[in-house]
Amino acid sequence: MNSSSRTPISLTDEPHRDAPATGPRWHGFLVLPENKSAARAARAQCRAVAAHKRPPAAPLVLHGPPGTGKTRLLAAVAAHLSAAPDGLTVRVVSVGDLARAPDESLTDRDLLDCDLLALEDVQHLSGRAADAASDLIDRRAARRRATVATASAGPAGLPHLPQRFTSRLAAGLVVQLEPLAVASRRAVLADAATAKGLRLTPDALDALAERATSGVRAALGSLQNLAQVAKAFPGPMTRANVEQALAGTGQPTSAAPGVSEIVKRVAAAFGVKEADLLGASRLRGVMRARQVAIYLARELTGLSLPRLGAAFARDHSTVLHACRKIETDCANDPGLAQTVRAVRTVLK
């Protein structure tokens, strides 16, 4: 289709009426002081894609530690472009998925020609895959196709990858997402609490935000726990109520006991041995239980992919694959979804 026949979509960003004062909401992504530069760069890429023009950055590299919002920002980009009236194509690919596919998948027609390609967690690419990714980025640039890459660190912080690949990343626009300060963590938690219909007093939000020193993932897991008991409180939950409720749910205070308890409960629910779940068994029932345990550990502990991989003696790509598979399977298999809910309830 000729670009002149396509209608660019609007990129006017109006704050959501319930958004916190720290920033507007863009397709579910809260624009905060720590991520506003990344959000601005992502919107510029969207603007170019929507207008079918050469992207301003080739590629755009978004980097920051876990919990800074890289994945959520990519989801906002995908949601924005998917709403285009002329069928723009967006593909978000994890390096774990790439590692499971043949090398030629890196250069297949879909990856080469989609309007925007996002490569997640490129710090985990193997050397061979990084070379193929460099070729893919170059070929997409020649076709005026937009590419976004996410990583835990900027190009200079990825010395284990081939210089050709890191140099290619550095040649684009590199933008850092900073760890969220207390005020921004509070804004994210307030937004999530509102979405769950959970009423918290300002001092309760302050307490949760202050506890989330390693990021908001664990704090978001705490909100799940609080939502289970909120009906027992007649009004908004106070700081004291929150501390009491979290203590009552037995929320783990460290990552390792949390993973151990999850493995124990999931193994019992699926009728498999804990040793098999953590071992190398490829039996279907054991693999399913292992994937559910990884999925729940990711949700309830807030651990990063590499740390979860270490806990289950798997690599990060296996963890990511398990989380996505169980999320998809639960949507299509009511029996599995019920089992996962039951285990989650026990754990909480």
GUNUDO-910250 format. One record per residue: y, z, x of N, C-alpha, C, O in turn. Coordinates in steps of 0.2 Angstrom, whole numbers, plus 5000, padded with zeros to 4 digits. Each point is the difference from the previous one (the first is absolute). Example, Ala and Ser with C-alpha at 12.3 -4.5 7.8 and 13.67 -1.06 7.14 Angstrom:
2
497250395066500650004996500650005004499950035005
500649934993500650015004500550034996500650015003
//
This chain:
348
499450005004500650004996500650005004500150045005
500449924994500650005003500450065000500150034994
500250005011500350065000500650004995500250054997
500149895002500650004996499850014992500550014996
498949985003499850014993499850074998499850024994
500250025011499850074999500650054999500649985003
499450074993500550044998500050075004499550034999
500949985006500050065004500050064995500450004995
499350065007500050054995500650055003500250005006
500050044989500650045002499850065005499450034999
501049995005499850065004500650054999500150045005
500249964990500450064998499750064999499550004995
500650055009499650065000500450064996500550035003
499449984991500350054996499650075000499449994999
500950065003499650075000499750014994500349994994
499150045006499650024994500450064997500350045004
499849974990500450054997499750075002500450054999
499049955002499750075002499950015007499750055003
500649905001499950015008500450055002500550024998
499350015008500350065003500749975003500149945001
500350115000500749985003500049975007500549975002
498950045001499949985007500049925000500149975006
499749994989500049935001499749974993499850044996
500349895004499749974994499349995001499750015005
500049974989499349985000499949935000500349964996
499350015008499849935000499349994999499650005005
500249984989499349994998499650055002499450005003
500850064996499650065001500250035007499750065001
500649915003500250025007500650045000500549974998
499550095004500750045001500349985006499850015005
500849964995500449995006500450065002500450034996
499450005010500250065003500449995006499949945003
500450105000500449995006499549985006500249965004
499250074996499549985005499749935000499849985005
500249994989499749944999500549944998499849944998
500850085001500549954997500149935004500049954997
499950065010500149945004499449964999500049935000
499450104999499449964999500049974993499849945000
500450094995500149974994500449954999499949954997
500750055007500549955000499749935004500149954997
499550075008499749945003499449974996500049945000
499750104996499549974996500349964994499749954998
500850085000500449964994500249935003500049954996
500350055010500249945003499449955000500149944999
499350085003499549965001499849974993499949944999
500150104996499949984993500549954997499849954997
500850065005500649954998499849945003500149954997
499750045009499849945003499449974997500049944999
499550105000499449974997500249974993499849954998
500650094998500149984993500449945000500049964995
500550035010500449945000499649945004500349955001
499150065002499649955004500449985006500149945001
500250115002500449995006499650035006499550044999
500749945007499750035006500150075000500650024999
498950035002500150075000500550025006500049975005
500450084994500450025005499750035006500350015006
499150024993499650035006499349975000499749994995
500149995011499349975000499650035006500149975006
499650084993499950044994500450064999500450015005
499650024990500350074999499550055001499550004997
500750055008499550055002500350074997500550025002
499150014994500250064997499550065004499449994999
500950055004499650055004500250074998500650024999
498950035002500250074999499350044999499549974999
500550095002499450044999499850004993500349984995
499050045004499850014993500450044995500350055003
499849934991500450044995500749985000500450034996
499849925008500749984999500249944995500549994999
498949994998500249954994499849935002500349964996
499450025009499949935002499649964994500249954998
499350095000499549964995500450004994499949954996
500550105002500350004994500649945000500149974995
500250025010500549955001499749934999500249964997
499250035006499649944999499849994993500149944997
499750115000499950004992500649984996499949964996
500750065006500649984997500149935001500249964995
499750025011500249935002499549954996500249954997
499150075002499649964997500150004992500049954997
500250115000500250004993500649964999500049974995
500550035009500649964999499949935000500249964996
499450015009499949935001499549984994500049944998
499550105000499549984995500449994994499749974995
500950065004500349994993500449935000500449994995
499649985011500449935000499749954995499450004998
501149974999499749954994499649945002499749974996
500450025011499649945002499450015004499849965004
499950104995499350015003500050015008499649975003
500950075000499950015007499450045002499850044996
499949945009499450035002500150055006500349995005
499450074994500150065005499350025002499650014995
500350005011499350035002500150055005500350005005
499450064993500150065004499350015003499550014997
500449995010499450005003500050065005500450015004
499050034996500050055005499649985006499649954999
500550075007499649985005499350025000499649975003
500350084993499350024998499649944997499449995001
500949984994499749954996499949945005499549965000
501050035005500049945005499450025004499649955002
500350115000499450015005499449994996499549995004
500450024990499449994996499849924999499549984998
501049985003500049934998499949965007500250025005
499549924994500049965006500749985003500550004997
499549995010500649995003500449944997500750005000
499049954997500349954997500450014994500549974998
499450094999500450024994500750025002500449994995
499750025011500750015002500549944999500650005000
499049945000500449945000499849964994500149945000
499650094995499849964994500649984996500650025001
499349934995500649974996500450054996500649995000
499150064997500350054996500550045004500650014999
499250015007500450045004500549965003500650035002
499349914999500549965004500649974995500550005002
499349994992500549974995500350054995500449984996
499350085003500350044995500850015001500250005006
500250024989500750005001500250065005500450005004
499250064995500150055004499450045002499650014996
500350005010499450035003500250075003500450005004
499250054994500150075003499450025004499550004997
500650015009499450035004500150075001500550025003
499150024994500050085001499750025006499449985002
500950075001499750045005499849965006499450015002
501049955001499849955005499850045007499849975004
500450094996499850045006499350015001499750015005
499949974990499350015000499649935001499450005000
501049955001499749935002499650015007500250035004
499349934996499649995006500449955004500449974998
499550035009500349955004499949934998500549964999
498950024999499949934997500349994994500349944999
499750114996500349994994500849995001500349974996
500050075009500750005001500249935002500549984998
499149995006500249935002500049954994500449965000
499150054996499949964994500650014996500349954997
499950115002500650024996500649975003500549984996
499650025010500649975003500049924998500649984999
498949995002500049934998500149994992500449964999
499450094997500149994993500850014999500349974996
500050085007500750014999500449945002500549984997
499349995009500449945002499949944996500549974998
498950024999499949954995500450014994500249954997
499850115001500450024993500749995002500449974995
499950055010500749995002500249925000500549984998
499049985005500149935000500149974993500349954998
499350084997500049984993500650044996500049994994
500450055009500550034997499750054995500350014994
499250025007499750054996500150075003500050015006
500150044989500250075002499450045002499550004997
500650045008499450045003500350075001500550015003
499250044994500250075002499450045003499449994997
500750055008499550045003500250075000500550025001
499050024998500150075000499650035006499549985002
500850085001499650035006500350075000500550024997
499150025007500250075001500550015005500350055000
499849905004500550005005500349935001499749954998
500950055006500349935001499649965005499550035003
500649914999499749965005499950045006499449995003
501150045000499950035006499650065000499750025005
500150014989499550054999499349984999499650044998
500349905003499349974999499749975006499849945000
500250105006499849975006499349985001499849965004
499850064991499349985000499949934997499449975001
501150004996499949934997500249955005500450025005
499449924995500249955005500849995000500350004994
499949995011500849995001500249944996500650004997
499049955002500249944996500150024993500549984997
499150075000500150024994500650054999500449994995
499750065009500550045000500749975001500550014997
499549945007500649965002500249964993500649994999
498949984998500149964994500350054995500549984996
499350085003500350054995500750015002500450014996
499750015011500750015002500549954999500650014999
499149935001500549944999500350004992500449964999
499250074997500350014993500550054999500350025005
499750014989500550054999499650074999499550004996
500650045008499650075001500450054997500650025002
499150014992500450064997499650064999499449994998
500850065004499750074999500150034994500650014998
498950024999500050054994500050075003499450015003
501150034997500050075003499650044995499949994994
499850075009499750054996500550034996500650015001
499150014993500550024994500250075002499650045001
501149974998500350075001499850034993499849984995
500450095005499850044995500349984993499749994995
500949985005500449984994499649944998500049994993
499849965011499749944998499350024997499749974995
499950085008499450024998500050034993499649984996
501050055003500150044994500149944994499850014995
500649945007500149944995499449974998499949984994
499650015011499449964999499550054995499749974995
500350095007499650054996500350014993499650004995
501150005004500350004993499849944996499950014994
500149935009499949944997499250004998499949984994
499750045010499350004998499850064995499649984996
500850075004499950054995500249984993499750014995
500949955005500249984994499549954997499950004994
499849955010499549954998499450044997499749974996
500150095007499450034997500250054994499650034997
501049975001500250054995500050075002499950044996
500249975011499950075002500750035001500449975004
499850084993500650035001500150065005499650055000
500849945005500150055005500750025001500449954999
499750115002500750025002500249985007499649985004
501150024997500249975006499750045006499949975005
500050104994499850045006499249985001499850015006
499949974989499349985001499949935004499649995004
500949974994500049935004500250025007499749965004
500850084997500250025007499450025004499949995006
499750064991499450035003499549945002499750005006
500149964989499649945002500249965005499749985005
501050004995500349965005500050035007499849975005
500350094995500050045007499350005003499950005006
499650014989499350005003499849945003499550005004
500849944993499749945002500349975007500349955000
499650095005500349995007499649945003500349965004
499150024994499649945003500149944996499649955001
500850054993500149954996499850024993499950064998
500249894997500050024993499349994997499950024994
499649955010499449994997499650064997499850004995
500250055010499750064998500350044994499750034995
501049965005500450034995499949974993500050034995
499949905005499849964994499450034998499850004994
499750015010499450034998500050074997499750014995
500850035007500250064997500249994993499850044995
500649915004500249984993499449994995500150024994
499449955009499449994996499750064998499850014994
500250045010499750074999500550034994499750034996
500949975005500550034996499949974993500150044995
499849905004500049974994499450024996500050004994
499550025009499450034997500150074996499750014996
500850035007500150064998500750014996500150064998
500349895002500650014998500150024992500550034999
499049954997500050024993500050084999500150024995
499650015010500050085000500750035000500050064999
500549905003500650035001500549984995500049934999
500350114997500449984994500649965002500249964996
500150055010500649965002499949975006499449995003
501149985000500049975007499750055005500150065000
499549915005499650045005500550025005500449965003
499750114999500450025005499650005007499549985000
500950045005499750005006499450055000499549995003
500650074994499550055000499449974996499450015002
500749954993499549984996499649945004499450005000
500949965004499749955004499650035005499449985001
500850075002499650045006499450034997499550005003
500650034991499450034996499549954998499450015001
500949934997499549954997499649975006499449994999
501049995006499649975006499550055003499549985002
500750084998499550055003499450014995499450005003
500749994991499550014995499549945000499450004998
500949945004499549945000499650005007499649955000
500550095004499750005006500149945005499649985004
501150004995500249945004499950025008500250055002
499449905002499950025007500650005004500549974998
499550085007500650005004499949965006500550005004
499049974997499949965006499649944998499650004995
500449955009499749934998499250015000499749984996
500050055010499350005001499650034994499649974997
500650095001499650034994500149964994499550004996
501149975003500049964994499549945000499749994995
500349985011499549945000499350034999499649974997
500250085006499450035000499850024992499449984998
501050054999499950014993499949944996499650004995
500849955006500049944996499349975001499749974996
500150025011499349985001499550034997499549974997
500550105003499550044996500049994993499449994997
501250004999500049994993499849934998499649994995
500649965009499849944999499249995001499749964996
500150065009499350005001499550034995499649974998
500750084999499650044995500149954993499550004997
501049985002500149964994499649935000499849984995
500149995011499649945000499350015002499649955001
500250115000499350025002499849975007499449985001
501050035004499949975006500150065005500350054999
499449955007500150055005500649995004500349945001
500150115001500650005003499949965007500449975002
499050055001499949965007500049934999500249965004
499550024990499949924999500749974999500249955002
500250094994500749984998500449995006500349955001
499650095004500450005006499749965005500349985006
499150004993499649965005500049924999500549984998
499049995005500149935000499649964994499949945001
499850104994499649974995500449944997500650014998
499049945000500349944997499750004992500149954997
499650105001499750004994500650004995500550035001
499449934993500649994996500250064997500750015000
498950044998500250064997500450045005500550044998
499349965008500350045005500749975002500550045001
499549894999500649975002500650014995500550015001
499249994992500550014995500350085000500650014999
498950035002500350075001500550015006500550044999
499349935006500450005006500749974999500550035002
499549924994500749964998500450054996500650005000
499150034995500350054996500350065003500650024999
499050005006500250065004500649985004500550045001
499549905002500649985004500649994995500650025002
499349954993500549994995500450064998500650015000
499050044998500250074998500450045006500550034999
499249965007500350035005500749975002500550045002
499549904997500749965001500550034995500650015002
499250004992500450024994500250075001500650024999
498950025003500250074999500250045007500350054999
499649925006500250035007500649975003500350035003
499849914995500649965003500049985007500549995003
498850025000499949985006500149925002499949964995
500350025011500149935001499349975001499550035000
500649905000499349975000499650015006499450015000
501049995006499650025006499750075000499450015002
500950044996499850074999499450004995499550045002
500549934993499549994995499449975003499450024999
500749925005499549975003499650055005499449995000
501050055004499750045004499650064997499450015002
500850014992499750054996499349974997499550045000
500549904999499449974997499649965005499549964998
500750045008499749965006500049934998499549965002
501050014996500149934998500749985003500450045002
499749894998500649985002500549994994499850014995
500849985007500550014994499949944995500250014994
499649935009499949954995499450014995500149984994
499450065008499550024995500350054995499950004994
500650055008500350044996500449964994500050024994
500449945009500549964995499549964995500249994995
499349985008499649964995499750044995499949984994
499850085008499750054995500550024995499950004994
500750015008500650034995500149944995500150014994
500049935008500149944996499549994995500149984995
499350025008499449984996499950054994499849984995
500250095007499950054995500649994994499850014994
500849985009500549994995499949954995500150004994
499749945009499849944996499450014995500049994994
499550045009499450024996500150054995499749994994
500750065007500150044994500449974994499950024995
500549935007500349974994499549954996500249994994
499350005009499549954997499350044998499649974996
500350095006499450034999500250074997500150055004
499949964989500250074997499550055003500250065000
499249935001499550055002500250035007500050065001
500249895004500250035006500750035000500150055003
500349934993500750034999499950074997500350055002
499249964994499950074997499750045005500250065001
499449925003499750045006500550025005500150065002
500449894999500550025005500550054997500250045004
499949954990500550054997499750075000500350055001
499049954997499750075000500050035007500150065000
499849905005500050035007500750025002500150065003
500449904995500750025001500150064997500450055003
499449964991500250064996499750075003500350055001
499149945002499750065003500350015006500150065002
500149895002500450015006500650035000500350045004
500149954990500650034999500050074997500550034998
//
